[in-house]
Amino acid sequence: MIRIRRNPLRFSSFKERLEKTVIAYHAHAISSAEVMKELIKIVKEIASYLSTLSNNDRVALRTWASNARLESWREDPIGRIKGVGLITFQYLRMMGGIDTVMPDKIVKRVINEILVKAGLEPVNDDIEFIRKAEEVALASGYRPIELCWMTWLIQPEGKMMRMDKYSNMLSKI
């Protein structure tokens, strides 16, 4: 089994993201204990698969990510895990070094607002959205992953912008 030896900040972020994805997926009235059990099961299944690729967690994640394809995400060994949706799949690819975006509600809202302001149609289909967001990023001089994280940083968290709240930590990431 893979041991997570990541920067605690990154692991915490990964755990929070995965937890939110699982909670959203199972939001139809299950208890917190059940959600946590499901989360642990999903994380163990992901780690179990990754451990077949390498004894080194970073190498395993990067190896998987470099071979994982958006177009066939449902046939991918991680994409087939119950509870792993496209958002989690894309998030893991990003953590594995792939320059892409995840189609979560915040990213979609911000990018679609930009598209509408530019006189373009918003994109609702997740796969099409990912392609369009990658196109927008490259056309604006940013990497897709940068555009994705920027959408998160400009969102308010309470009365404060996340960018302001976390500015002292950004240089450490």
N, C-alpha and C positions, 0 to 999 in steps of 0.2 A: 504494500500500500504506500502511496505517496505521502510524504510528510510535507506540510506547507512550511516553507522556510522563507517566506516573503516578508517584505517590509510590513510591519503590523498595520500601517495606515492603508496599504494596498489590500491586504487580506481583509481588513475590516470593511473596506469599500466593496470588495468582491462579495463578502458574506452578506452585507446589507442588500446589495443588488440582487443576488440570488434569492435571498429571503423575500424581498418585495415581489419578485417574479413568481415565486411559488405561492405566496399569499394571494396575489392577484389571480393566479390560475385556479386556486382552490377557494376562492372567496365565497363560495356558496355554503355558508354556515357550517364551518368546522371549527373546532376549538383550537386555541393556541398550542396546546400540547400536541394535537394531531398535526398541525402545520409544522411544528418543529421536528416531529418524527419524520414527516414527509421530506422536509428540507435535508435532514441528516441522511436519509435514504438516497436522495438525489445526489448529494455531494459525494457520498460513498461510491455510488455507481460511476460518477464521472471520474473520481480518483482511481477507482479500480480499472477502468478502461485506460486511463492515461498511464498507469503503472505498467501496462503491457508494452508501452512504447519506449520507456526509458526508466532507469532508476532515479534519474534526476528530474525533479518536478518541472523545472524551467525548460529543460530540453524536451520533456514529454509534451508540455503544453504548446511549445513552439512547433514541434514536429506535427502534432495534430492540427494546429491552426493553419500551418502552411499547406496542408493537404485537404483541409475541409473546404467545401465549395458551397457557396450560397445557394446555387441552383438546385443542389441535391441535399440540402440540409436535413430533410426528413429521413433520408436513407443513411445518413452519417451515423456512426456508432454512438456519438453523444446526442445527436439530434433525435435518435430513436428512444432515448431514455424518457420514460413517462415523467412529465413535469418540466421537461426542458422544452421551452418554446423558442421561437425565432429570436426574441430579444436576448435571452440567456445565451443562445448559440452565438449570436453576433458579439455579445459582450465577451464571451470566452475567446473568440477569435481575436478581438481587439487586445485582450490581455496577453494573447499569444503572439502579438506583434503584427497583426494584419491591419492595414490602414483602411478602415471601413467605418461604418456607423451602425448604431443599433436603433431600431424603429420603435422606441418606447414613446409614451404619450407626450413627454416633455419635448423630446427632440422633434417629433412629428409636428407638434403644435408650433414651435418656433420656426422650423424650416418652412412649414406650410404657410405661416403668416408672411414670411419673406417672399415666397412664391406669389402669393396673392397681391402683395404690395408691388411686385414687379409686373403685375398684369398676367400672371400665369395661373393655371389651374392647380389647386392643391392635389396632392397624391395620397390616396387612401390605402391602396394595396401595399403591404409591407415590403415585398420584394422590389416593386417598382419604386417605392419611396427610397429604399436604400440606394438604388442606382441613381435616382434623381439627386439625392443629397450628395452622393459622391461627385456627380457632375457639377453641382453648384459649388462645392468646396474647391474643386480643381479650377473652375472658372474664376473664382474669387481669390485665388492665390493661397488657399489654405489646404492642408491635408484633410481628408475626410474625418479622421479621428480627432483632429483639432476642432473642427466645426462641431462635431458631436459633443465634445466636452465644453465648448464655449456655450452651447445652448443650456447646459446645466448651470454654468457659472453665472449666467445673466438672470436666472430665475430667483425670485425672492424666497427666503426661508424665514418665515415670521416677518419681522419688519426690516430685515436686513438682506441685502443681496448676498448670495453665496460667495461671489467673488470677493466682496469686502470681508465677509465672515472668515473665509479661509485663506486670505491673501498671505498671511504669515507662514502658512504651511505649503503653499504652492511651490516655492523654490526648493522644498525638501523632497518633493515627489519625483 
